Each structure stands twice: as structure tokens, then as C-alpha cells.
């Protein structure tokens, strides 16, 4: 059942369209951080939900086994994603699977919906099986023909490559989170204001080449740091006045991020002060 990777490993759609969810992510448990995003592939859109809170722990040595549980949707839309009237039933399936497999040590990592099928992905202790647990819930989920397959994935490659957002989608999600936080403080995103962008590099030479390139785009270096953690110990803050609507700031952030990567570095994000509406 390597269908997920085969069907959407090429042609990932970056940017805003990729971040639009097909349905809400699962209700978060304590400590989890679920998000939804989309990729576009040869078979159509793939709607993905993933628990980002697992990323700092990945891989977990105690859970090297991946189990995929797959079933066909009852009446998918023409694009292969679920119709709204199936959402409640799909939520019930998801809740029952997660609750039933948890006693076996299963950790729910995410789901993918693609081409009329849905697949739930769980990481388990070595050699742990779930057939008995699934047999116990099949009668309650008679509308769906559950099929499971296990594979060894000690490095959690499936989590990182099939579930985790692409770099562009991840940047979009981070930008959306920051813009929403500003909006809660009364920000008017269309008002230009100083926006600081942070990037870090493996050497001072790489940093200065990046600074020179971005100076041509109107960015001013306002701080440099030479004591960051490896492998990118040489940091810089760039500043330029820009609006902070999601579309505008994402375009700028992604451009700066691409430039940082070209110079062997990493983009570390942006920050800006809230700019409320001017008093009448």
C-alpha cells in the first residue's frame, strides 16, 4: 500500500492552495498539534492531517513499526475527497480507530485522503500487531471495509515525507499563524510597518553574501549574531517596511527563505509589531 507516496510524491502544490484543508483535523488531545493541508498530485488533491507535536520526537525508537489502515469512501466528490454528508461517519471511524489501537501502544500520526480512499497511519512498538483490535471494531464500522498493512519505518520516513507539509506549505502555515496572532491584537494587516526577518548561516561569508543580495531588494541589516548553535551559527536580522496581510507577508517570507537556502542557510521566521487602525 505505497499508494500515497506513488500518487502524490510529484507535483506538490506549494503556497496558499496547498494549505486549504478538506476537513478539520482531528480534535486535539493534550499535547498534540494537529493541522490540515493539501498536496496536488497526478491523482488529484491529497488532503492530509498530521500531528506536528510528534516532529521533535521523531523518530521514536520504541515505535519503529508503521501500520496503515485504509478504506474506500462511501461517495467521494469528483475530486476524490469526502462529501460533507460523510464527515460525521468519518470522524466516528477515526475516533474508534485511535481509541481501539491506543492500548496496543499505537501512536496516531496522521491521515491522508486521496482518490476516493482514506488512510490512517499509526506508529507502534516493534512487531506489535493490530489485527485483533481491528477485528473487534469491524462490526461497528460495517460501512467501511478496513484493510491494514504494516511496514518497518524506524526512521519515520513516512511521517516526514508523506504527512509533514512541504517547505512552502509549512512556511504558509507559520505565516498564517503569525498573522492571526497579530489580528487578535487589533492589527490592520494592510498597514505597512517594519518587518524583521531572521536567517542564519554556516559562515560569516555566506551571511554577508545573503545580506548583499537582499539589500538590492530594500532590506536593511539591523542585527548580526556570531554565536548561534551549529550548523548555522551566523545570524542576521533584516528589516523592511511591508504590509502584513497573509498574502503579502507570505510572498516576502518565502522569497527571503529561498534566498537564505541559496546561500546555504536557513530562514528562521519574521516578526512585526501590531499596527491597529488609526484613531479617527
C-alpha positions as CSV (number, residue, x, y, z in Angstrom):
1,X,0.0,0.0,0.0
2,X,2.6,2.5,-1.1
3,X,-0.2,4.2,-3.0
4,X,0.2,7.5,-1.1
5,X,3.8,8.1,-2.0
6,X,3.4,6.9,-5.6
7,X,0.3,9.1,-6.2
8,X,1.4,12.4,-4.8
9,X,5.2,12.4,-4.5
10,X,5.4,14.5,-7.7
11,X,3.7,17.8,-8.4
12,X,3.2,19.0,-4.8
13,X,1.3,22.3,-5.0
14,X,3.1,25.0,-2.9
15,X,1.7,28.0,-1.3
16,X,-1.9,29.1,-0.3
17,X,-3.7,26.4,-2.2
18,X,-1.7,23.7,-0.5
19,X,-2.8,24.8,2.9
20,X,-6.5,24.7,2.4
21,X,-8.0,21.8,4.4
22,X,-10.5,19.3,3.1
23,X,-11.9,18.9,6.6
24,X,-10.9,19.8,10.1
25,X,-8.0,18.0,11.6
26,X,-8.9,15.6,14.5
27,X,-9.9,17.1,17.8
28,X,-6.6,17.6,19.6
29,X,-5.6,15.6,22.6
30,X,-3.5,17.1,25.3
31,X,0.0,17.9,23.9
32,X,-1.0,17.3,20.3
33,X,-0.9,19.9,17.5
34,X,-3.0,18.8,14.5
35,X,-3.0,20.7,11.3
36,X,-4.6,20.1,7.9
37,X,-3.0,20.8,4.5
38,X,-3.2,19.6,0.9
39,X,-0.9,18.5,-1.9
40,X,-1.7,18.3,-5.6
41,X,-0.6,15.2,-7.4
42,X,-1.2,13.2,-10.5
43,X,-4.3,11.5,-9.0
44,X,-5.8,14.8,-7.7
45,X,-5.7,16.6,-4.4
46,X,-4.4,14.8,-1.3
47,X,-5.9,16.1,1.9
48,X,-3.6,15.5,4.8
49,X,-3.9,15.8,8.6
50,X,-0.8,15.5,10.7
51,X,0.2,15.8,14.4
52,X,3.1,18.3,14.3
53,X,3.8,17.8,18.0
54,X,5.4,14.5,17.1
55,X,8.1,16.1,14.9
56,X,10.6,17.0,17.7
57,X,10.4,13.4,18.9
58,X,10.7,11.7,15.5
59,X,11.8,9.1,15.2
60,X,10.8,7.3,18.4
61,X,13.0,4.3,18.9
62,X,10.2,2.5,20.8
63,X,7.8,2.7,17.8
64,X,9.6,1.6,14.6
65,X,6.6,-0.1,13.1
66,X,4.1,1.7,10.8
67,X,0.6,0.4,10.3
68,X,-1.6,1.8,7.6
69,X,-5.4,1.3,7.8
70,X,-7.1,2.0,4.5
71,X,-10.7,2.0,3.3
72,X,-12.8,3.4,0.5
73,X,-15.0,6.5,1.0
74,X,-18.8,5.8,0.5
75,X,-19.5,8.5,-2.0
76,X,-16.5,10.7,-2.7
77,X,-16.7,14.0,-4.5
78,X,-15.4,14.1,-8.2
79,X,-12.0,15.2,-6.9
80,X,-11.8,12.1,-4.7
81,X,-12.3,13.9,-1.3
82,X,-15.2,13.3,1.1
83,X,-18.6,14.9,0.6
84,X,-19.8,16.9,3.6
85,X,-22.5,14.4,4.5
86,X,-19.9,11.7,5.2
87,X,-17.9,13.9,7.6
88,X,-19.7,12.7,10.7
89,X,-19.2,9.0,9.8
90,X,-15.5,9.5,9.0
91,X,-15.0,11.2,12.4
92,X,-16.5,8.2,14.1
93,X,-14.2,5.9,12.2
94,X,-11.2,8.0,13.2
95,X,-12.1,8.2,16.8
96,X,-12.8,4.5,17.1
97,X,-9.5,3.5,15.5
98,X,-7.5,5.8,17.6
99,X,-9.2,4.6,20.8
100,X,-9.1,1.0,19.9
101,X,-5.4,0.9,18.9
102,X,-4.1,3.0,21.8
103,X,-3.9,0.1,24.3
104,X,-1.5,-1.6,21.8
105,X,0.9,1.3,22.1
106,X,-0.2,2.8,18.8
107,X,0.6,6.5,18.2
108,X,-1.7,8.2,15.7
109,X,0.5,10.2,13.4
110,X,-1.9,11.4,10.6
111,X,-4.3,10.6,7.8
112,X,-4.4,11.0,4.1
113,X,-7.4,11.2,1.9
114,X,-6.8,10.7,-1.8
115,X,-8.6,9.4,-4.9
116,X,-11.6,8.2,-3.0
117,X,-9.7,6.4,-0.2
118,X,-8.7,7.4,3.3
119,X,-5.7,6.0,5.1
120,X,-4.8,6.4,8.8
121,X,-1.2,6.0,9.9
122,X,-0.1,4.7,13.3
123,X,3.4,4.0,14.7
124,X,3.6,1.0,17.1
125,X,6.2,-0.9,19.1
126,X,8.3,-3.4,17.2
127,X,6.3,-6.5,16.0
128,X,3.1,-5.2,17.5
129,X,0.0,-6.2,15.6
130,X,-3.4,-4.7,15.4
131,X,-5.4,-7.3,13.6
132,X,-7.2,-8.5,16.8
133,X,-8.0,-4.9,17.7
134,X,-9.4,-4.2,14.2
135,X,-11.5,-7.3,14.2
136,X,-13.1,-6.0,17.4
137,X,-14.3,-2.8,15.7
138,X,-15.1,-4.1,12.2
139,X,-18.7,-4.9,13.1
140,X,-19.3,-1.4,14.4
141,X,-17.7,0.1,11.3
142,X,-19.6,-2.2,8.8
143,X,-19.9,0.6,6.2
144,X,-16.2,0.6,5.7
145,X,-14.0,-2.3,4.6
146,X,-10.9,-1.8,6.7
147,X,-7.6,-3.1,5.3
148,X,-4.3,-2.9,7.2
149,X,-0.7,-3.3,6.3
150,X,2.4,-3.0,8.4
151,X,5.9,-2.0,7.4
152,X,9.1,-1.2,9.1
153,X,9.9,2.5,9.3
154,X,12.4,3.1,12.1
155,X,13.4,6.5,10.7
156,X,9.8,7.6,10.4
157,X,10.4,8.5,6.8
158,X,6.6,8.2,6.1
159,X,5.8,10.8,8.7
160,X,8.4,13.2,7.4
161,X,7.7,12.7,3.7
162,X,4.1,11.7,3.3
163,X,2.5,13.5,6.2
164,X,4.6,16.5,7.0
165,X,3.9,19.7,5.0
166,X,6.2,20.6,2.1
167,X,8.6,23.5,2.9
168,X,6.3,26.0,1.1
169,X,3.2,24.8,2.8
170,X,4.9,24.8,6.2
171,X,6.0,28.4,5.6
172,X,2.4,29.4,4.7
173,X,1.1,27.7,7.9
174,X,3.6,29.5,10.0
175,X,2.8,32.9,8.3
176,X,-0.9,32.3,8.8
177,X,-0.4,31.6,12.5
178,X,1.7,34.8,13.0
179,X,-0.8,37.0,11.0
180,X,-3.8,35.5,13.0
181,X,-1.9,36.3,16.3
182,X,-1.5,39.9,15.2
183,X,-5.1,40.2,14.2
184,X,-6.2,39.1,17.7
185,X,-4.3,42.3,18.9
186,X,-6.3,44.5,16.5
187,X,-3.8,44.6,13.7
188,X,-4.7,46.1,10.3
189,X,-2.6,43.9,8.1
190,X,-2.7,46.3,5.1
191,X,-0.8,49.0,7.0
192,X,3.0,48.9,6.1
193,X,5.3,48.7,9.1
194,X,8.8,47.5,9.9
195,X,9.0,43.7,9.5
196,X,12.1,41.9,10.7
197,X,13.2,38.7,9.0
198,X,15.7,36.3,10.7
199,X,18.1,34.0,8.9
200,X,21.2,32.1,9.9
201,X,24.2,30.7,8.0
202,X,27.2,28.3,8.4
203,X,29.7,31.1,7.9
204,X,30.0,34.9,8.1
205,X,30.9,34.9,4.4
206,X,27.6,33.2,3.4
207,X,25.7,35.6,5.6
208,X,27.3,38.7,4.1
209,X,26.6,37.4,0.5
210,X,22.9,36.9,1.5
211,X,22.8,40.4,3.1
212,X,24.2,42.0,-0.1
213,X,21.7,40.2,-2.2
214,X,18.8,41.3,-0.1
215,X,20.0,44.9,0.2
216,X,19.2,45.1,-3.5
217,X,15.6,44.3,-2.5
218,X,15.4,47.1,0.0
219,X,16.3,45.1,3.2
220,X,18.5,46.6,5.8
221,X,20.5,44.5,8.2
222,X,19.7,45.6,11.8
223,X,21.5,43.0,13.8
224,X,24.1,40.3,13.4
225,X,24.9,37.3,15.7
226,X,28.0,35.1,15.6
227,X,27.2,32.8,18.5
228,X,24.3,30.7,17.3
229,X,24.1,26.9,17.5
230,X,25.6,24.9,14.8
231,X,25.3,24.3,11.9
232,X,24.1,27.8,11.3
233,X,25.9,29.9,13.9
234,X,26.0,33.2,12.0
235,X,22.6,35.0,12.1
236,X,21.2,38.3,10.8
237,X,18.0,40.3,11.1
238,X,16.8,42.1,8.0
239,X,14.2,44.9,8.1
240,X,11.9,46.3,5.5
241,X,8.6,48.1,5.7
242,X,5.8,45.9,4.3
243,X,2.1,45.2,4.9
244,X,1.3,42.1,6.9
245,X,-1.7,40.7,5.1
246,X,-1.2,36.9,4.8
247,X,-0.7,37.0,1.0
248,X,1.8,39.9,1.2
249,X,3.9,38.7,4.1
250,X,4.0,35.1,2.8
251,X,5.3,36.2,-0.6
252,X,8.1,38.2,1.1
253,X,8.9,35.5,3.7
254,X,9.1,32.8,1.0
255,X,11.4,34.9,-1.2
256,X,13.7,35.6,1.7
257,X,13.6,31.9,2.7
258,X,14.6,30.8,-0.8
259,X,17.5,33.3,-0.8
260,X,18.7,32.0,2.5
261,X,18.7,28.5,1.2
262,X,20.6,29.6,-1.9
263,X,23.4,30.8,0.4
264,X,23.5,27.6,2.4
265,X,21.5,29.0,5.3
266,X,18.1,28.7,6.9
267,X,15.2,31.1,7.3
268,X,14.1,31.5,10.9
269,X,10.9,33.5,10.5
270,X,9.7,37.0,10.8
271,X,8.1,39.3,13.4
272,X,6.4,42.7,13.4
273,X,4.5,44.9,15.9
274,X,0.8,45.1,15.6
275,X,-0.5,48.1,13.7
276,X,-4.1,48.9,14.8
277,X,-6.4,51.1,12.9
278,X,-5.5,54.8,13.2
279,X,-7.8,56.8,15.6
280,X,-10.4,58.9,13.8
